[in-house]
C-alpha cells in the first residue's frame, strides 16, 4: 500500500483559509454569528480560528461593530482586499469617533494631481464653517498641505508641490521648510487661518505597509479651543487615531 504524500494536507489550515476565503468573497464585513452560520464551525472552535487569524493580521476585527474583514497581511501578500480596505470607508467611523471625542471637525484628505483634496468630513457642530467641503482642494500651507509636501512620494505630488512653491514668497517658503521638518520629526502638522479666520487645524499622515502616504486625518476648530500644541488632548487623540488606521493598512511604525 503506497502513501500519496502529494495529497497530505493540514485540515486546520484548510479550515482557517476557508474562513478567509469566505470573508474575501463578501462585499461587506461579516459578524461572528454570520461566519458561524455560513461555515457551520462550532462557536468555541470559531473563536480560536478568528483570534488566530486576527493575531496573524490575516483578518482585521472592527472594534466598533465586531465585524471581520481582510487584514493588513492580505494586502502585504498582494491578495485582493481592495473592497474591504477602501480608505474612505475604513476611516469614516474613526472620523466620527474623533469628532465626537474632541468636539472638533475631522476630515480625511487624499492626494490628487491637483494636490490634497477633502474626501470625507465629520462635524459634530454643523453650525461651524471650516471653509471646506468634500472635493475642496487644500493649499500647501494648510496643515494637510504641509503633510503632503513633507511626504511627496509620487510624481504627481512632486508636480503639485513645485507649482505651489512658485506661488509662495520667501517667508512662506521658509515657514513651509520649518513645518516640513516638524512633521517629519513629530508626525503632526499645524496651521492657523489657512482657510478661515481664527480657525486652526492639525493633520497627521496615514501610511500603508510600504510606508506610502495614503492620506491625512485632520482636526479643525477655533484657536481658543484647539491651540497648536502637540501635547493638547485633541492632538494626542489625532495621533493615536491616525496610527491605528495606519495599522489597518499594514503600517507597523
Backbone as CSV, one residue per row, in Angstrom:
resi,resn,N_x,N_y,N_z,CA_x,CA_y,CA_z,C_x,C_y,C_z
1,UNK,0.857,-1.191,0.000,0.000,0.000,0.000,0.887,1.232,0.000
2,UNK,0.695,2.116,-0.960,1.532,3.306,-1.100,0.825,4.520,-0.506
3,UNK,1.631,5.420,0.080,1.095,6.660,0.629,1.297,7.778,-0.371
4,UNK,0.198,8.453,-0.723,0.274,9.571,-1.661,0.506,10.855,-0.879
5,UNK,1.784,11.200,-0.703,2.122,12.363,0.112,1.681,13.667,-0.534
6,UNK,1.472,13.667,-1.865,1.063,14.895,-2.531,-0.325,15.341,-2.087
7,UNK,-1.115,14.399,-1.530,-2.462,14.740,-1.074,-2.521,14.990,0.431
8,UNK,-1.372,14.906,1.096,-1.338,15.134,2.535,-1.552,16.616,2.837
9,UNK,-2.512,16.914,3.680,-2.836,18.304,3.985,-3.097,18.469,5.467
10,UNK,-3.000,19.721,5.931,-3.309,20.057,7.310,-4.731,20.596,7.342
11,UNK,-5.609,19.841,7.939,-7.024,20.175,7.892,-7.331,21.507,8.575
12,UNK,-6.673,21.765,9.704,-6.951,23.013,10.424,-6.566,24.235,9.587
13,UNK,-5.496,24.117,8.796,-5.091,25.217,7.933,-6.122,25.431,6.824
14,UNK,-6.642,24.324,6.292,-7.689,24.417,5.283,-8.916,25.131,5.833
15,UNK,-9.295,24.788,7.060,-10.458,25.427,7.668,-10.209,26.920,7.864
16,UNK,-9.019,27.258,8.362,-8.685,28.663,8.577,-8.745,29.472,7.290
17,UNK,-8.170,28.919,6.213,-8.178,29.634,4.940,-9.574,29.682,4.329
18,UNK,-10.409,28.694,4.657,-11.784,28.737,4.156,-12.540,29.910,4.774
19,UNK,-12.199,30.245,6.024,-12.802,31.414,6.673,-12.341,32.692,5.978
20,UNK,-11.038,32.763,5.680,-10.502,33.921,4.971,-11.163,34.047,3.596
21,UNK,-11.298,32.933,2.882,-11.930,32.948,1.564,-13.378,33.415,1.651
22,UNK,-14.077,32.973,2.687,-15.464,33.377,2.862,-15.585,34.884,3.029
23,UNK,-14.758,35.451,3.906,-14.804,36.890,4.164,-14.390,37.672,2.924
24,UNK,-13.407,37.142,2.187,-12.950,37.808,0.967,-14.037,37.846,-0.100
25,UNK,-14.901,36.842,-0.103,-15.920,36.741,-1.150,-17.117,37.664,-0.923
26,UNK,-17.225,38.215,0.295,-18.370,39.051,0.623,-18.039,40.534,0.420
27,UNK,-19.042,41.283,0.018,-18.844,42.708,-0.232,-18.771,43.506,1.065
28,UNK,-19.360,42.963,2.139,-19.376,43.656,3.418,-18.697,42.788,4.487
29,UNK,-18.096,43.411,5.510,-17.534,42.645,6.627,-18.607,41.786,7.287
30,UNK,-18.194,40.686,7.903,-19.124,39.736,8.499,-19.016,39.729,10.025
31,UNK,-20.148,39.553,10.679,-20.164,39.392,12.128,-19.860,37.934,12.482
32,UNK,-19.529,37.715,13.739,-19.208,36.359,14.205,-20.360,35.402,13.928
33,UNK,-21.576,35.841,14.232,-22.732,34.970,14.047,-22.938,34.618,12.578
34,UNK,-22.639,35.552,11.698,-22.792,35.301,10.264,-21.759,34.283,9.788
35,UNK,-20.522,34.419,10.280,-19.469,33.468,9.904,-19.813,32.080,10.429
36,UNK,-20.312,32.026,11.655,-20.655,30.740,12.249,-21.786,30.063,11.478
37,UNK,-22.758,30.858,11.059,-23.890,30.310,10.316,-23.459,29.801,8.944
38,UNK,-22.563,30.545,8.280,-22.143,30.182,6.923,-21.150,29.023,6.901
39,UNK,-20.366,28.876,7.959,-19.332,27.822,7.973,-19.778,26.568,8.707
40,UNK,-20.669,26.723,9.675,-21.083,25.576,10.467,-20.061,25.158,11.506
41,UNK,-19.007,25.952,11.678,-17.987,25.647,12.680,-18.555,25.936,14.071
42,UNK,-18.236,25.097,15.023,-18.725,25.321,16.378,-18.197,26.651,16.915
43,UNK,-18.958,27.263,17.808,-18.594,28.577,18.325,-17.219,28.565,18.995
44,UNK,-16.959,27.547,19.793,-15.682,27.502,20.510,-14.504,27.422,19.549
45,UNK,-14.633,26.583,18.510,-13.553,26.467,17.521,-13.442,27.728,16.676
46,UNK,-14.583,28.329,16.338,-14.552,29.531,15.504,-13.868,30.680,16.233
47,UNK,-14.105,30.806,17.534,-13.402,31.816,18.324,-11.887,31.644,18.194
48,UNK,-11.428,30.408,18.269,-9.993,30.145,18.182,-9.448,30.499,16.798
49,UNK,-10.176,30.102,15.758,-9.725,30.413,14.399,-9.672,31.923,14.171
50,UNK,-10.721,32.619,14.557,-10.770,34.063,14.331,-9.710,34.796,15.145
51,UNK,-9.515,34.382,16.380,-8.474,35.007,17.201,-7.091,34.791,16.591
52,UNK,-6.844,33.583,16.085,-5.551,33.282,15.464,-5.359,34.078,14.181
53,UNK,-6.367,34.098,13.328,-6.272,34.820,12.055,-6.125,36.316,12.277
54,UNK,-6.784,36.834,13.322,-6.650,38.258,13.638,-5.261,38.554,14.187
55,UNK,-4.761,37.677,15.042,-3.410,37.850,15.599,-2.364,37.846,14.481
56,UNK,-2.571,37.030,13.463,-1.642,36.949,12.336,-1.868,38.052,11.317
57,UNK,-2.868,38.921,11.566,-3.208,40.049,10.697,-3.725,39.603,9.336
58,UNK,-4.188,38.349,9.263,-4.861,37.892,8.046,-6.289,38.414,8.017
59,UNK,-6.834,38.656,9.209,-8.141,39.288,9.340,-8.006,40.503,10.243
60,UNK,-8.932,41.431,10.097,-8.991,42.599,10.975,-10.385,42.660,11.584
61,UNK,-10.449,42.823,12.906,-11.725,42.930,13.596,-12.015,44.387,13.907
62,UNK,-13.132,44.880,13.362,-13.561,46.252,13.624,-14.040,46.339,15.066
63,UNK,-13.390,47.177,15.857,-13.686,47.234,17.289,-15.048,47.856,17.572
64,UNK,-15.612,48.589,16.616,-16.873,49.272,16.858,-18.074,48.354,16.732
65,UNK,-18.104,47.552,15.680,-19.282,46.709,15.459,-18.984,45.221,15.477
66,UNK,-17.718,44.851,15.760,-17.374,43.442,15.906,-17.331,42.653,14.619
67,UNK,-17.291,43.321,13.474,-17.251,42.613,12.195,-15.814,42.315,11.789
68,UNK,-15.666,41.338,10.906,-14.352,40.903,10.428,-14.202,41.221,8.944
69,UNK,-13.006,41.676,8.583,-12.671,41.949,7.189,-11.239,41.475,6.944
70,UNK,-10.816,41.510,5.696,-9.447,41.104,5.385,-8.456,42.013,6.091
71,UNK,-7.360,41.425,6.584,-6.385,42.178,7.350,-5.222,42.687,6.524
72,UNK,-4.332,43.406,7.218,-3.215,44.064,6.542,-2.260,43.086,5.878
73,UNK,-2.112,41.896,6.442,-1.210,40.920,5.842,-1.690,40.504,4.455
74,UNK,-2.992,40.514,4.245,-3.532,40.146,2.953,-3.144,41.182,1.896
75,UNK,-3.082,42.445,2.331,-2.614,43.496,1.423,-1.142,43.288,1.134
76,UNK,-0.396,43.022,2.196,1.043,42.828,2.036,1.330,41.641,1.134
77,UNK,0.522,40.618,1.213,0.714,39.448,0.367,0.188,39.677,-1.049
78,UNK,-0.389,40.818,-1.280,-0.868,41.121,-2.618,-2.212,40.517,-2.940
79,UNK,-2.945,40.067,-1.919,-4.249,39.489,-2.170,-5.277,40.565,-2.472
80,UNK,-6.401,40.155,-2.985,-7.449,41.098,-3.355,-8.265,41.480,-2.139
81,UNK,-7.818,42.604,-1.519,-8.549,43.089,-0.351,-9.066,44.500,-0.594
82,UNK,-9.144,44.902,-1.851,-9.483,46.271,-2.185,-10.857,46.658,-1.647
83,UNK,-11.825,45.753,-1.811,-13.187,46.083,-1.428,-13.331,46.391,0.050
84,UNK,-12.504,45.761,0.900,-12.634,45.961,2.331,-11.609,46.963,2.864
85,UNK,-10.687,47.410,2.045,-9.628,48.263,2.541,-9.691,49.660,1.928
86,UNK,-10.864,50.054,1.419,-11.045,51.389,0.880,-10.827,52.410,1.993
87,UNK,-9.966,53.372,1.763,-9.560,54.281,2.838,-10.717,55.123,3.343
88,UNK,-11.653,55.485,2.468,-12.766,56.319,2.915,-13.686,55.539,3.854
89,UNK,-14.080,54.335,3.448,-14.981,53.554,4.297,-14.296,53.113,5.586
90,UNK,-13.000,52.830,5.526,-12.271,52.413,6.723,-12.171,53.551,7.732
91,UNK,-11.905,54.761,7.253,-11.661,55.880,8.168,-12.938,56.540,8.675
92,UNK,-14.060,56.339,8.012,-15.291,57.038,8.392,-15.657,56.864,9.862
93,UNK,-15.706,55.641,10.413,-16.044,55.525,11.842,-15.003,56.165,12.753
94,UNK,-13.750,56.204,12.306,-12.716,56.839,13.115,-12.863,58.363,13.095
95,UNK,-13.265,58.918,11.951,-13.536,60.352,11.882,-14.689,60.714,12.811
96,UNK,-15.722,59.887,12.786,-16.882,60.123,13.634,-16.494,60.098,15.109
97,UNK,-15.757,59.081,15.514,-15.335,58.963,16.909,-14.420,60.116,17.309
98,UNK,-13.500,60.472,16.428,-12.554,61.550,16.713,-13.291,62.873,16.896
99,UNK,-14.261,63.130,16.044,-15.034,64.367,16.145,-15.859,64.406,17.420
100,UNK,-16.457,63.286,17.776,-17.273,63.230,18.981,-16.435,63.408,20.240
101,UNK,-15.243,62.824,20.270,-14.403,62.899,21.459,-13.787,64.282,21.646
102,UNK,-13.503,64.969,20.549,-12.809,66.257,20.627,-13.719,67.449,20.436
103,UNK,-14.954,67.212,19.956,-15.899,68.300,19.609,-15.334,69.197,18.519
104,UNK,-14.483,68.612,17.674,-13.894,69.329,16.549,-14.316,68.660,15.241
105,UNK,-14.077,69.346,14.125,-14.350,68.767,12.819,-13.187,67.866,12.407
106,UNK,-13.508,66.665,11.960,-12.488,65.720,11.496,-12.690,65.463,10.016
107,UNK,-11.600,65.440,9.268,-11.717,65.179,7.836,-10.581,64.296,7.336
108,UNK,-10.855,63.635,6.228,-9.867,62.822,5.521,-9.534,63.518,4.211
109,UNK,-8.249,63.630,3.922,-7.804,64.194,2.649,-6.924,63.176,1.932
110,UNK,-7.059,63.089,0.622,-6.246,62.196,-0.196,-5.543,62.998,-1.267
111,UNK,-4.470,62.426,-1.810,-3.686,63.122,-2.812,-4.251,62.979,-4.210
112,UNK,-4.189,64.054,-4.978,-4.583,64.062,-6.384,-3.540,64.868,-7.155
113,UNK,-3.561,64.825,-8.499,-2.610,65.635,-9.268,-2.712,67.131,-8.983
114,UNK,-3.869,67.572,-8.465,-4.054,68.985,-8.135,-3.802,69.283,-6.664
115,UNK,-3.252,68.291,-5.954,-2.969,68.491,-4.553,-3.938,67.732,-3.668
116,UNK,-3.794,67.859,-2.339,-4.686,67.154,-1.422,-6.115,67.661,-1.524
117,UNK,-7.060,66.719,-1.513,-8.477,67.043,-1.655,-9.253,66.396,-0.525
118,UNK,-10.243,67.097,0.003,-11.079,66.565,1.073,-11.926,65.420,0.520
119,UNK,-11.792,64.237,1.131,-12.532,63.058,0.674,-13.710,62.735,1.577
120,UNK,-13.648,63.163,2.853,-14.740,62.904,3.780,-14.631,63.869,4.950
121,UNK,-15.772,64.229,5.514,-15.815,65.161,6.651,-16.818,64.647,7.677
122,UNK,-16.447,64.774,8.937,-17.407,64.513,10.009,-17.368,65.688,10.971
123,UNK,-18.526,66.298,11.184,-18.599,67.501,12.009,-19.721,67.359,13.015
124,UNK,-19.380,67.349,14.303,-20.409,67.264,15.341,-21.141,68.582,15.506
125,UNK,-20.517,69.678,15.073,-21.139,71.004,15.146,-21.414,71.491,13.736
126,UNK,-22.634,71.284,13.259,-22.962,71.607,11.873,-23.036,73.109,11.620
127,UNK,-23.022,73.905,12.688,-23.046,75.352,12.519,-21.652,75.929,12.307
128,UNK,-20.644,75.090,12.465,-19.259,75.526,12.351,-18.797,75.412,10.904
129,UNK,-18.419,76.539,10.307,-17.964,76.569,8.919,-16.450,76.466,8.877
130,UNK,-15.943,75.361,8.342,-14.489,75.172,8.292,-13.891,75.705,6.997
131,UNK,-14.732,76.177,6.082,-14.236,76.727,4.831,-13.881,75.694,3.798
132,UNK,-14.334,74.447,3.996,-14.039,73.382,3.032,-15.178,72.377,3.055
133,UNK,-15.323,71.660,1.971,-16.306,70.599,1.862,-15.696,69.460,1.053
134,UNK,-16.410,68.364,0.937,-15.883,67.242,0.171,-15.582,67.692,-1.260
135,UNK,-14.366,67.414,-1.701,-13.928,67.835,-3.027,-13.088,69.098,-3.023
136,UNK,-13.034,69.790,-1.862,-12.242,71.018,-1.780,-10.751,70.706,-1.834
137,UNK,-10.033,71.512,-2.596,-8.578,71.378,-2.665,-7.954,72.196,-1.542
138,UNK,-6.982,71.617,-0.844,-6.363,72.279,0.301,-4.993,72.843,-0.076
139,UNK,-4.705,74.063,0.335,-3.436,74.705,-0.042,-2.244,74.092,0.666
140,UNK,-1.077,74.339,0.146,0.140,73.728,0.679,0.462,74.229,2.080
141,UNK,0.019,75.436,2.455,0.301,75.964,3.779,-0.768,75.571,4.810
142,UNK,-1.766,74.806,4.395,-2.693,74.237,5.366,-1.988,73.110,6.103
143,UNK,-2.541,72.668,7.223,-1.920,71.569,7.966,-1.821,70.326,7.096
144,UNK,-2.872,70.056,6.346,-2.875,68.902,5.440,-1.854,69.077,4.331
145,UNK,-1.809,70.264,3.743,-0.864,70.528,2.666,0.576,70.357,3.098
146,UNK,0.882,70.738,4.331,2.248,70.596,4.838,2.651,69.127,4.948
147,UNK,1.697,68.278,5.345,1.991,66.846,5.431,2.277,66.284,4.055
148,UNK,1.429,66.606,3.085,1.634,66.100,1.723,2.923,66.650,1.116
149,UNK,3.277,67.865,1.471,4.530,68.435,0.971,5.731,67.731,1.585
150,UNK,5.616,67.364,2.853,6.730,66.692,3.532,6.917,65.266,3.044
151,UNK,5.820,64.604,2.654,5.890,63.196,2.232,5.491,63.062,0.763
152,UNK,5.982,63.943,-0.082,5.619,63.905,-1.513,6.396,62.764,-2.187
153,UNK,5.758,61.600,-2.227,6.434,60.385,-2.701,6.008,59.966,-4.107
154,UNK,5.093,60.703,-4.719,4.656,60.354,-6.064,4.988,61.484,-7.025
155,UNK,5.055,61.149,-8.310,5.416,62.141,-9.324,4.417,63.269,-9.393
156,UNK,3.105,62.916,-9.356,2.107,63.983,-9.492,2.082,64.895,-8.264
157,UNK,2.441,64.364,-7.087,2.531,65.234,-5.920,3.773,66.106,-5.985
158,UNK,4.842,65.599,-6.587,6.029,66.424,-6.819,5.677,67.612,-7.706
159,UNK,4.904,67.356,-8.763,4.498,68.432,-9.678,3.630,69.454,-8.961
160,UNK,2.718,68.965,-8.117,1.857,69.880,-7.351,2.698,70.749,-6.419
161,UNK,3.637,70.130,-5.730,4.463,70.865,-4.782,5.293,71.937,-5.488
162,UNK,5.853,71.566,-6.620,6.666,72.536,-7.371,5.818,73.721,-7.822
163,UNK,4.612,73.442,-8.255,3.706,74.507,-8.691,3.322,75.413,-7.528
164,UNK,3.045,74.809,-6.373,2.663,75.589,-5.199,3.807,76.469,-4.707
165,UNK,5.016,75.943,-4.743,6.170,76.700,-4.264,6.395,77.969,-5.078
166,UNK,6.078,77.917,-6.342,6.259,79.096,-7.205,5.351,80.254,-6.794
167,UNK,4.258,79.921,-6.092,3.301,80.950,-5.686,3.620,81.532,-4.305
168,UNK,4.623,80.980,-3.620,4.952,81.438,-2.272,6.072,82.469,-2.283
169,UNK,6.002,83.397,-1.326,7.118,84.325,-1.153,8.188,83.647,-0.304
170,UNK,9.299,84.329,-0.111,10.424,83.720,0.580,10.081,83.367,2.029
171,UNK,9.338,84.253,2.700,8.965,83.969,4.092,8.099,82.718,4.190
172,UNK,7.158,82.577,3.266,6.285,81.406,3.274,7.074,80.132,2.973
173,UNK,8.043,80.237,2.077,8.869,79.075,1.757,9.668,78.627,2.976
174,UNK,10.214,79.593,3.715,10.983,79.263,4.912,10.067,78.660,5.985
175,UNK,8.853,79.211,6.095,7.875,78.664,7.042,7.524,77.221,6.678
176,UNK,7.330,76.954,5.392,6.989,75.610,4.935,8.134,74.639,5.212
177,UNK,9.358,75.086,4.965,10.510,74.220,5.204,10.606,73.828,6.675
178,UNK,10.390,74.794,7.565,10.407,74.508,9.000,9.270,73.566,9.378
179,UNK,8.091,73.805,8.802,6.930,72.966,9.096,7.152,71.531,8.637
180,UNK,7.791,71.353,7.489,8.068,70.006,6.987,9.007,69.254,7.925
181,UNK,10.008,69.956,8.437,10.936,69.327,9.384,10.199,68.895,10.651
182,UNK,9.263,69.719,11.107,8.498,69.392,12.308,7.578,68.193,12.065
183,UNK,7.001,68.116,10.866,6.140,66.979,10.525,6.950,65.690,10.529
184,UNK,8.121,65.724,9.915,8.966,64.535,9.853,9.437,64.106,11.235
185,UNK,9.609,65.070,12.124,10.103,64.770,13.466,8.984,64.349,14.414
186,UNK,7.839,65.047,14.367,6.777,64.835,15.346,5.577,64.071,14.805
187,UNK,5.478,63.947,13.483,4.361,63.220,12.901,3.059,63.974,12.889
188,UNK,3.097,65.299,13.122,1.884,66.109,13.127,2.200,67.505,12.609
189,UNK,1.237,68.094,11.908,1.411,69.425,11.339,0.301,70.342,11.842
190,UNK,0.623,71.612,12.056,-0.363,72.600,12.494,-0.428,73.752,11.494
191,UNK,-1.590,74.384,11.448,-1.753,75.568,10.605,-2.833,76.447,11.204
192,UNK,-2.655,77.744,11.061,-3.611,78.698,11.611,-4.153,79.585,10.502
193,UNK,-5.495,79.654,10.416,-6.183,80.537,9.469,-5.804,80.254,8.024
194,UNK,-5.608,78.981,7.687,-5.297,78.639,6.299,-6.510,78.829,5.398
195,UNK,-7.697,78.610,5.934,-8.925,78.739,5.139,-9.881,79.763,5.731
196,UNK,-10.026,79.754,7.063,-10.987,80.629,7.733,-10.301,81.320,8.897
197,UNK,-10.660,82.600,9.131,-10.053,83.378,10.206,-10.365,82.765,11.571
198,UNK,-9.373,82.778,12.458,-9.480,82.278,13.837,-9.700,80.765,13.921
199,UNK,-9.444,80.080,12.822,-9.608,78.630,12.801,-8.234,77.975,12.658
200,UNK,-7.964,76.987,13.484,-6.692,76.275,13.435,-6.923,74.815,13.064
201,UNK,-5.899,74.165,12.566,-6.035,72.768,12.156,-4.747,72.013,12.458
202,UNK,-4.906,70.710,12.608,-3.762,69.810,12.806,-3.987,68.593,11.933
203,UNK,-2.937,68.115,11.269,-3.046,66.976,10.356,-1.970,65.950,10.655
204,UNK,-2.344,64.677,10.497,-1.425,63.567,10.747,-1.500,62.610,9.553
205,UNK,-0.361,62.104,9.072,-0.366,61.211,7.908,-0.881,59.818,8.229
206,UNK,-1.445,59.174,7.207,-1.842,57.773,7.265,-1.014,57.025,6.232
207,UNK,-0.311,55.968,6.659,0.579,55.228,5.779,0.084,53.794,5.594
208,UNK,0.553,53.150,4.522,0.279,51.724,4.334,1.519,50.916,4.699
209,UNK,1.485,49.622,4.399,2.582,48.735,4.804,3.888,49.051,4.070
210,UNK,3.801,49.728,2.926,5.000,50.119,2.187,5.486,51.501,2.597
211,UNK,4.827,52.089,3.610,5.140,53.432,4.106,4.807,54.514,3.086
212,UNK,3.884,54.177,2.175,3.373,55.177,1.247,2.313,56.011,1.958
213,UNK,2.255,57.297,1.635,1.248,58.182,2.206,-0.095,57.931,1.526
214,UNK,-1.077,57.451,2.287,-2.409,57.204,1.752,-3.288,58.443,1.851
215,UNK,-3.044,59.259,2.847,-3.858,60.444,3.075,-3.533,61.042,4.422
216,UNK,-4.361,61.984,4.854,-4.185,62.597,6.168,-5.525,62.634,6.889
217,UNK,-5.458,62.530,8.207,-6.612,62.797,9.053,-6.356,64.135,9.723
218,UNK,-7.327,65.032,9.630,-7.143,66.408,10.071,-8.234,66.805,11.055
219,UNK,-7.860,67.533,12.090,-8.807,68.118,13.027,-8.833,69.632,12.845
220,UNK,-10.025,70.217,12.892,-10.177,71.650,12.669,-11.092,72.236,13.740
221,UNK,-10.708,73.379,14.285,-11.536,74.046,15.292,-11.073,75.466,15.530
222,UNK,-11.791,76.172,16.382,-11.405,77.532,16.711,-10.142,77.520,17.575
223,UNK,-9.296,78.504,17.365,-7.984,78.544,18.005,-8.093,78.522,19.523
224,UNK,-9.100,79.198,20.088,-9.205,79.264,21.543,-9.536,77.905,22.168
225,UNK,-10.139,77.012,21.377,-10.477,75.676,21.877,-9.478,74.612,21.433
226,UNK,-8.718,74.906,20.390,-7.788,73.915,19.846,-6.456,74.597,19.513
227,UNK,-5.628,74.849,20.529,-4.342,75.517,20.289,-3.380,74.616,19.518
228,UNK,-2.397,75.245,18.893,-1.407,74.490,18.131,-0.369,73.913,19.093
229,UNK,-0.742,72.808,19.714,0.090,72.203,20.751,0.018,70.695,20.610
230,UNK,1.158,70.053,20.411,1.192,68.603,20.223,0.745,67.867,21.485
231,UNK,0.883,68.507,22.661,0.501,67.870,23.912,-0.975,68.063,24.250
232,UNK,-1.688,68.838,23.461,-3.115,69.034,23.701,-3.834,67.688,23.533
233,UNK,-4.829,67.395,24.381,-5.531,66.109,24.290,-6.070,65.794,22.904
234,UNK,-6.570,66.808,22.195,-7.091,66.571,20.848,-5.980,66.163,19.891
235,UNK,-4.808,66.776,20.040,-3.666,66.416,19.195,-3.231,64.987,19.463
236,UNK,-3.197,64.603,20.722,-2.805,63.241,21.074,-3.831,62.230,20.573
237,UNK,-5.110,62.591,20.624,-6.153,61.715,20.110,-6.027,61.558,18.604
238,UNK,-5.691,62.643,17.927,-5.492,62.610,16.479,-4.326,61.703,16.104
239,UNK,-3.221,61.818,16.806,-2.050,60.979,16.547,-2.375,59.502,16.757
240,UNK,-3.093,59.205,17.833,-3.440,57.813,18.129,-4.388,57.251,17.073
241,UNK,-5.331,58.054,16.622,-6.293,57.592,15.615,-5.605,57.297,14.293
242,UNK,-4.750,58.214,13.833,-4.051,58.009,12.567,-3.134,56.789,12.638
243,UNK,-2.518,56.579,13.779,-1.641,55.416,13.955,-2.444,54.126,13.873
244,UNK,-3.629,54.122,14.473,-4.479,52.934,14.445,-4.965,52.640,13.033
245,UNK,-5.354,53.683,12.292,-5.794,53.492,10.911,-4.641,52.985,10.054
246,UNK,-3.447,53.525,10.263,-2.280,53.073,9.510,-2.003,51.595,9.749
247,UNK,-2.220,51.138,10.970,-2.010,49.729,11.276,-2.966,48.846,10.487
248,UNK,-4.172,49.330,10.245,-5.133,48.557,9.443,-4.576,48.320,8.044
249,UNK,-3.855,49.287,7.529,-3.265,49.167,6.190,-1.859,48.573,6.214
250,UNK,-1.466,48.024,7.351,-0.229,47.260,7.413,0.980,48.007,7.894
251,UNK,0.831,49.283,8.243,1.982,50.032,8.721,2.285,49.666,10.167
252,UNK,3.543,49.418,10.489,3.932,48.925,11.809,4.657,49.959,12.644
253,UNK,4.836,51.161,12.111,5.568,52.173,12.859,4.604,53.170,13.504
